[in-house]
Amino acid sequence: MRPRSPQIFVLDTGGQYCHLIARRIRELGVYAEVRRSDVPASELEGARGIIISGGPASVYDENSPRIDAEILDGKAAVLGICYGLQLMAQALGASVTPGVKGEYGLATLHLEDGAASSALLAGLTDAQQIWMSHKDVVATVPSGFSRTGSTSTCAIAVIERPERALYGVQFHPEVVHTAQGQVLLSNFVFGIAGCSRDWDPAHQPGEIERQIRDAVGDRSVFFFVSGGVDSTVAYTLCVRALGPDRVRGVYVDTGLMRDGETPAVEQMFARLGGEVVVEQASAEFLGALAAARDPEAKRSIIGEAFVAVQERIIDSRHLMDGHWILGQGTIYPDTIESGGTSQAAVIKTHHNRVEGIQKLIAEGRIVEPLSSYYKDEVRAIGMQLGLPAEYLERHPFPGPGLAIRCLCSEMDVDLASRGEAFLVPVRSVGVQGDFRTYAPVLATTEYPSKTADLQSSATELVNGSGEINRVIALVDSTAPLAAMRVWKSAVTPQRIVRLREADRIVREMSHASGFDREIWQFPVVLIPLGTAARPDSIVLRPVDSIDGMTAQSVSMDEEALAAMADRLLKVEGVAAVFYDLTHKPPATIEWE
């Protein structure tokens, strides 16, 4: 059960990170609650600490998120993060200006004079790895504050005024790629705000089940399960909360699934004791996608196709006659990248947030037990439920399936040479400064035996250019990159079969070597780059993450990578194999 009076409030300025901050605080054993950034200070009375989150806006824009300046009066400790720092600094009379260039991804924090006595930075080491995602900078230190941290491109990365308990950092301590971020948050929560532990994650399943019963009432729940971790845990929670007689499931085979996925899902739910049947709908999905090229259009088409299939099944089985509601395994990152917070930018629309689903939500006809949780939290809940590890440890797989890993082009386009690299006119989705970007990809011909060095330079290449948001390296090919072009293409059955076979090879080889246990996810992407005889290429995208909000590109063993590329080049129609070097941000994990 959550405490009645939260000790920490996180103010949502519209970015992707407010709920992640709250979750990190919960990991410390302290309950934190999210509120709008402009909440009146009077509604935060009794709080020990207030954290102003990062966000995509610029403080000097007319309609950018604001705070009630009274929260800075010293009654509660305040920590501003990224945009939150800039908002605090501006409210206290300091100047915020556009940076010389954006800073997205890994950076190095250097501690300045005074850091040794800082309560916020206690235990932090100099020259530590941090995670940045900003385009503006605080140009002057507010009156009464000291500067205690900087980076090579951000002179004011940490400011503080201890006697007023006001602190600000330009980087994101809440993401896992800030090496000592949790130490900093712990310093703020316990050392500065003086909080006591009041939150026990072990009580989550029982609390979720209670919330399910409250939301569902005397109705029953119908699930469209995917076989993934989220929908499986959500389904299991509903069965526990309501009993097996009040929960039903259907697995929709869209024709966009991985090799062997459908029979594996059937076997899994049979072992779990769930009543789940399979609905074949590949013709409907592939037909609807035939003319789609744009990623947002594809996601919308898939989402609406899901709704259409769901409505057909629901109508045929009379499941919305007032006795049934729809259950979904939506988790927080699914909603946040769809613009799920009060002022967040849309990075990519989740298929569980298209118009038809939003209508059902507004009508109170959906229950989403996990919508406030992240992937690692869902896995932890699944462990407490006693679900087998083999189900919980599966790599995330997108709901729209292989369609969003099958990139398309409106026309034939030649590559643009950039010295040792080529600008590939296939656009992918990125996230920079909490905004969605949609930009071409830079392909380098340097062999990824230098992957670690190239991963570091990839972020610099993106940060220094307004044209790209992703960098890939050529591993092997059947023809020189200069002889290839981007081909007019769509999501066709032939290309899905090609991608499915490539995905099967990668999963098989990475599992045999144990590499799949070293990473969080391994998307395999098909792009329409090649020759007339072999019009497509494969991009390998292994990443390490905890929650999907940030991720690092992971290097593979050179010999294993070469062997994988050799097998992939034997797939019909594949001209080349590339390696995605880009962290998140500036790129997203999935390409679309």
LUMBAKE-107399 format. One record per residue (C-alpha): y negated, z, x; residue in one letter. Coordinates in steps of 0.001 Angstrom, whole numbers, plus 524288, in hexadecimal, padded with zeros to 5 digits. Example, Ala and Ser with C-alpha at 12.3 -4.5 7.8 and 13.67 -1.06 7.14 Angstrom:
8119481E788300CA 8042481BE483566S 
This chain:
800008000080000M 7F2877FCC380515R 7E8778079D806A9P 7DE75808CA7FBD4R 7D303808FD8054FS 7D4287FF63810ACP 7CF088048D81D93Q 7CC2A7F6C582271I 7C5D27EB7981B32F 7C6317DD8B82076V 7BAF17D50E81BD3L 7BEDC7C6EF81929D 7B4D67BD4E81E77T 7BCEB7B18F81A77G 7C5817AFA782658G 7D4297AF7C827E9Q 7D5197BCC982E22Y 7D0BE7C787824C6C 7DE547CA7681F75H 7E42D7C93182D05L 7DACB7D3CF8319AI 7DEC57DC678262AA 7ED017DA4D82972R 7EAE67DDDF837BBR 7E48D7EA7E8333BI 7F0307ED2B82A55R 7F9057EB5183627E 7F1E57F6E083C27L 7F5CB7FF1983065G 7E88B7FEA7829ACV 7E6787F7D081CA1Y 7DB6A7EDCB81CB4A 7D5D07E67C81117E 7CE787D97A810A6V 7C17C7D8068097FR 7B7527CD4D80898R 7AD777CD6A81397S 7A21E7CFBF80A50D 7A8267DBC3803DBV 79D937E62E801B4P 79E0F7F11D80BABA 79F0D7FACD80060S 7ACAC7F5677FD2BE 7B1627F8AE80AE2L 7ADB38070480A2EE 7B7B980F98810CEG 7BC848051781A13A 7BE608096682814R 7BDB07FBAC82D76G 7B8F47EE2A82958I 7BD177E18D83004I 7B54A7D50C82DBBI 7BEAB7C9A682F5FS 7BCEA7BC73835C7G 7B98B7B08182DB8G 7B60E7A20282E7CP 7A79B7A2CE82AFBA 79B7B7A3B48338AS 792C47AF7E83129V 7869C7A70A83155Y 78B8D79E808260DD 784D07A15D8192EE 791177A3D981129N 799487AA8D81B91S 7A03F7B77181843P 797F77C3B68196AR 79A217D262819F0I 792F77DDD781409D 78B697E28D82006A 78CF87F09D81B77E 79AF07F09B820B4I 794B77F0E582E49L 78DF87FDF182B9CD 797D3805C78337DG 79F3680C3982840K 7AB7F8049782BD2A 7AFA77FE6583896A 7ADE57EF908384FV 7B4CC7E50F84044L 7AFFB7D71283F40G 7B99E7CC6184344I 7B52F7BE7E846BAC 7AC587BA9C83B46Y 7AC1A7C917837E6G 7A6247CBEF8453DL 79C087C1518432FQ 798DC7C65783591L 797137D42583AB7M 78EAF7CF8C8460EA 785F07C77183D3BQ 784547D2A883388A 77FD97DB3383ED4L 775BD7D1768439DG 77D3F7CA0484E24A 77DBB7BB4B84F7CS 789B77B2EA84C61V 789BB7A4C7850ECT 7930C79927851E4P 79B55799B585E2FG 79B1C78F2786884V 7A8EF78BE786407K 7B2C37920585AEAG 7BD1179B2186064E 7CA3479A2E8598DY 7D6987A06085EC4G 7D9A47A82586AFBL 7CEBA7ADF18732DA 7CD4A7B8E287D2ET 7C5997C54E87A5CL 7BE127CB5F8859AH 7B9BB7D9878844DL 7AB887DC66887AAE 7A45E7E87888C52D 7A65E7F3AA882C7G 7B3D17EEFE87E54A 7BA697FA02885CBA 7B4608041987CADS 7B5DE7FBF68704BS 7BDD78022886562A 7C0A07F49485FF0L 7C59D7EEF686CC1L 7CD357FAE987148A 7D9E97F6B287792G 7D6287E8578784BL 7D7497E17D88559T 7CDBB7D7F788B41D 7D0747C94F88ADDA 7D9897CA5E87F2CQ 7DD857BF6087606Q 7D62C7BE988691FI 7D5847B4E285DE2W 7C8BF7AE4985A35M 7C50C7A5E484E78S 7B6617A3F484D99H 7AB5179A4D84F36K 79F8A7A38D84EAED 79BED7AE808581FV 793BF7BADD85817V 788867B714860FBA 782217C46E86295T 7878B7D24B86242V 782467DA038568CP 778F27E50E859B1S 780147F18185D9AG 78CF37EA708608FF 793957E82486D8DS 79B9B7DC468718AR 7A9187E01887653T 7B0C57D35B87649G 7AF207C4B6878F6S 7B6A67B80C87B39T 7B38A7AC50883A6S 7ACF87A56D87838T 7A8A37B12986FFCC 79F777BAA9876C0A 79F877C45586B6EI 7ADC27C65A8677DA 7AD3C7D52C86515V 7A1BD7DDA1860ECI 7A11B7EBDC85CF0E 7983E7F6EE858D9R 7A0E88030C85931P 7971A80CC0853AFE 796B1804A18471CR 7A54780109847CFA 7A1CA7F2898477DL 7AA337E8F084F1FY 7AC107DA4784F96G 7B5317D0AA8565EV 7B4437C1DB856A4Q 7C2FD7C00385827F 7CE017C2ED84E9BH 7D5467CF898520AP 7DDB27CE27845DBE 7E5307C22B84A95V 7F1517C419852DCV 7EC377BB6585DB7H 7E1837C52586112T 7E9AC7CCC086AC5A 7E4387DA5E86825Q 7DE6C7D7FE85ACFG 7E66A7E263853FAQ 7E2097EC4B85E33V 7D3EC7E90D85AE5L 7D6557EA3784C40L 7DD637F72184E57S 7D1CC7FC0C8563BN 7C8CB7F8A584AFAF 7D1607FE0B8401BV 7D53580AEA8466FF 7CBD580D75851BBG 7BF47808D384B51I 7C16D8093083C86A 7CA0A8155383D5EG 7D4508109D833A8C 7E1398176D8310ES 7EE038108182E20R 7F05080E9E81F90D 7F8998024B81E70W 80749800F282022D 80C967F2EE8201EP 81A0B7F84981CA5A 8151B7FA3F80EC2H 811897EBEC80CCDQ 81DC47E6F9805ADP 81D307F1AB7FB85G 80EAB7EF897F957E 8107D7E0CD7F821I 81B6E7E2A27EE47E 8129F7EB817E63BR 807F17E1237E688Q 811D57D6DD7E230I 815C07DF117D67CR 807757E1487D2F6D 804447D2B97D3EBA 810547CDB87CCDBV 811157D7B67C202G 81C467D4D17B8B6D 81D447C6987BCD6R 826DB7C03E7C659S 8240C7B8747D2C3V 827EF7AA9B7D5FAF 827787A6957E45BF 8271A7996D7EAF7F 82D3A79DB17F7BFV 82C397965A804A7S 8362879DCB80CBBG 82B587A228815FBG 828A87B038819B5V 81D547B22781045D 8237F7AD3B803B1S 830757B3D480702T 82A047C11D8090FV 8216A7BF7D7FD05A 82D437BBB87F4C3Y 834FE7C7587F9DDT 829C47D0B67F6F9L 829157CBBF7E8FEC 837C57CD457E73DV 836BD7DB4B7EC3BR 82AE37DE3B7E3D0A 82F9C7D8057D729L 83E507D68D7D856G 846307C9F67DA34P 8465D7C6B97CBAAD 837877C4EE7CB8ER 836477BBF87D76AV 83A897ADB17D87DR 838A67A3827E315G 838A9794CA7E51CV 8387178DC77F22BY 8318C7809B7F13BV 836B17767D7FAD9D 82A8776E387FD33T 830CA764AE806ABG 827A176A55810E7L 830DF774C1815D9M 8376A7766B82305R 84517771B6825DBD 84F0077A9F81F30G 84487782FE818B7E 84902781FC80A98T 8573F7863980C7DP 852B67911C815AAA 849957967D80B2FV 8545E795FD800F2E 85D5979DB8809DFQ 852C97A79880D2AM 84F967AB2F7FF1BF 85DF77AB7C7FBB0A 85FA27B5BF8065BR 853D87BD4080164L 8597B7BD4A7F3B3G 84DF07B5F57EDD6G 84F227AC497E29AE 848ED7A0057E862V 84B8E791E17E498V 847747852D7EB7CV 83E9E77AF77E529E 83E8376D697EB76Q 830B4767B27EB4AA 82F8275F417F794S 82C0E752D27F011A 8208E7598F7E974E 81AD375F007F60DF 81CB27530B7FEA1L 8179574A347F3E6G 80B54752577F22BA 808D37524B800E6L 80A77743A4802C1A 7FBE9740A2803ADA 7F73074D7B809A8A 7F18A74E0481768R 7E7C275946817A2D 7EDE9766B881A3AP 7E66D76DA380F81E 7EA62762D680603A 7F8987646B80A19K 7F8357732A80851R 7F1CE7719F7FB0BS 7FBA67674D7F6B1I 8070776FC67FB0AI 8015377BC87F47FG 7FEF9774AC7E7BAE 80C7E76E637E877A 8121C77C117E9E1F 80A78780307DDE0V 80F477744A7D637A 81D75776DC7D9E7V 81BCD785417D72FQ 815D67828C7C9D9E 820F9779517C682R 82AFF783A37CA26I 8236078E717C38AI 821EF786877B6FBD 8302F782707B6C3S 8347D790817B863R 829E5796867AFBCH 8259279F4E7BAE7L 817627A0BD7B6E6M 819487A5237A8FDD 812957B1ED7AC12G 81E987B85C7B1CAH 81DED7B2477BF64W 813E27B0F67CA41I 814677A97A7D716L 8174E7B0827E3DDG 812E17AB5A7F126Q 814977AF7A7FF57G 8068B7AC8380311T 801DA7B49480EB2I 7F4057B72F8134BY 7F2987AC4D81D8BP 7F68A7A289812F5D 7EABC7A66680AFDT 7E0CC7A907815ADI 7E16979B3881B5DE 7DF9F7962A80D77S 7D27279D2280CF2G 7D8AD7A9658078FG 7CE007B32B80AB9T 7C0D77B3C08041AS 7B9C37AA3C80D07Q 7C4807A4A2815A9A 7C51579669819C8A 7D0CA78E6781557V 7D91878B1B82149I 7E47F7857981994K 7E8287871A80B56T 7F50F78E038093DH 7FE177880A7FF11H 7FE1E795467F823N 7EF69794497F654R 7EDBD786E87F00AV 7E6EF785B37E2D7E 7F307787487DA63G 7F6CF793E57E142I 7E8F0799147E0B5Q 7E959797187D1F0K 7F5D679F107D0DBL 7EFCF7A9D07D949I 7E3D27AA317D074A 7ECBE7AB7D7C49FE 7F4117B6F27CA9BG 800CA7AF3A7CAFBR 803EF7B0EF7D975I 808897BC6E7E198V 8071A7BBA37F069E 80C797C83A7F64DP 809327C49780460L 7FBBE7BE648032CS 7F5407C94180B23S 7FF0D7C8CA8164AY 801627C11D822ACY 80DFC7BB008279AK 811A97C61A830BED 80EFE7D00C82602E 8178D7C83281CB3V 822817C845826B9R 820F27D7068283AA 821B37D8B181977I 82DDF7D02681944G 8341F7D8D18238DM 831617E4C981B34Q 837CF7DDB180FD4L 843EF7DBA481820G 8433C7CCBB81877L 84B607C6778235AP 844067C3D88300BA 8485C7B59782FD1E 83FF17B385823B1Y 834457BB3D8286FL 833AF7B53683604E 833047A72583161R 8274E79FA883683H 81CBA79D3382C58P 81DBB78FF3825B1F 8129E78A9381D56P 8146E789DF80EA5G 8107477B6A80E29P 81B8E778E1817A6G 81C4F76D5E820F8L 8116476624819D2A 806C376D7C82112I 80DB676B2A82E05R 80E3575C8C82B3FC 80086757C182E96L 7FB3C74AF68294DC 7F0A4740F582C0BS 7E8957385E82300E 7E8C772CF582CA1M 7ED4D727D5839B6D 7E47A72D4684479V 7E47C72BCA8534CD 7E3737375985C87L 7D6F973A2B86413A 7D8EA73C37872A4S 7D2C074874878A9R 7D697746E0886E8G 7E3BA74DBD88834E 7E3B2750DA879A4A 7E3037498186CC5F 7DBF074CAF86024L 7E64974B378559DV 7E035747F084852P 7E9D875057840D3V 7E25C75BC883B33R 7E7AF7699383A70S 7E26A7760883451V 7DC167807583CC7G 7D4E278D4483AE8V 7C89478F5D842E8Q 7BEED79A3A84049G 7C6E579D2D833D2D 7C3C378F7082ED3F 7CD547846F82C02R 7CC71778E183534T 7D35076BCD833CAY 7D2E4764298405EA 7DA2D75AA78495EP 7E38875F46853E9V 7E21D75DE38629FL 7EEA97599586968A 7F02F75BE1877FCT 7FA33754968800AT 7FC527601588926E 80A73764878885DY 80B7C772478828FP 811B27783688E9CS 803A977CDA88FEFK 803DE781FA881FET 7FDDC78F61884F3A 7F24E7894988C0ED 7F0D177EDC881A3L 7F10F788FC876AAQ 7E5BB78FFD87D15S 7DE0F7837187EE8S 7E11F77EF0870FCA 7D8707898E86B4BT 7CD80785C987493E 7CF0F7776F870F7L 7CDD077A9686289V 7C2A37843A8644EN 7BB2E77A5686C6FG 7BCBE76F32862CFS 7B89376D65854D2G 7C26076266852EAE 7CFB37690B853EAI 7D6997758084FB4N 7E3DF7738585625R 7E98076F1786348V 7F74C769CD86554I 7FE98765DF871B6A 8080B75A8187306L 815B575F4687685V 81D2C7525B87675D 81C5D7451686FF5S 822D7737CB86E91T 81610730BC871C5A 80927733D687899P 7FF8D73B3587005L 7F59B730698727FA 7FEDA726E286BC2A 7FF7F72EFE85F3CM 7F6DC72F8785342R 7F5AA737198468EV 7FC2C72FF083B47W 7F8CF72F7E82CD8K 80294738D5826D1S 80628741AA81B73A 80FFC74C31817E8V 81BC57435B815DDT 82A2B746E581477P 82CD773FE28216EQ 822CB74802828D0R 82772754B282278I 835647518B826D6V 8303174EFC83490R 828EA75BE3834DAL 834587634382EF7R 83D5175E57839CAE 83375762018445FA 831AE76F7A83E5DD 8407C7716683E03R 841A776E0384C86I 836B7777568505FV 83C2F7829584853R 849E77805D84D75E 845C377FDC85BBFM 83C0378B0D85B1FS 84612793AD85462H 850A67904885E59A 84797793DE869A5S 8423A7A0228631BG 8346D79AB586388F 832F579C50854C8D 834077AB1385699R 828A47AB0986030E 81EF17A4D7856C9I 819717A6E68492DW 81A35798FA84421Q 81DA778B4B848F8F 81766780AC8408FP 81C03772D38437FV 811BE768BC83FC5V 812D875A0B83D8DL 806AB7520884093I 805297434383E65P 803157403E84CCFL 80BDC73667853A9G 80F9E7283B854F7T 8131F71E1B84AA0A 82199720A284CDEA 81FFD72F7484DC2R 81408733068458EP 814DF741E88460DD 8141874CE884FFCS 818AF75B0884FA5I 80FD67668A852FEV 816167738A856ABL 80E3F77F7D85289R 814CB78C66856A7P 80BBB79800854A5V 80BAD7A6B5855E4D 805357AEFF84B6ES 807177BAF6842F1I 7FFDA7B7AF83689D 7FC1D7A95883781G 7ED987AC69837F7M 7ED447A9978468DT 7F78D7A35484F3BA 7F9FF79F5985D3BQ 80066792C286186S 80CEF79668868C2V 8123178F8E874E1S 8202D78A908756CM 8292D789F08811CD 826D577CB388797E 83538778E888826E 837B577CEA87A0DA 82B9D7758587596L 82FD87692E87CABA 83D6B769F587689A 8377776BE2868FAM 82E5C7604786ACDA 839C1757D686F43D 8412D75A8D8629DR 83528758A185A29L 8327374B4385FFEL 83FD47470985B0FK 83B647494984CFCV 838F573C4F84631E 82A95738888461EG 825CB742FB84FCEV 81D6B73DBD85AF9A 818DF74A28861D0A 819C5758ED8624BV 80D9576161863FAF 80B1976FEC865D4Y 80026776CB85E6DD 7F88C77F0D86842L 7EE91784D985EDDT 7ED617930985AB6H 7E8CD7978184D3AK 7DD4D7971484CDCP 7D87F78C8384F03P 7E467785AF84932A 7EC4C78A6783DA4T 7FAE478CC683F6BI 7FE9D781C683632E 7F7DA774C88382AW 7F47E7739E829C1E 
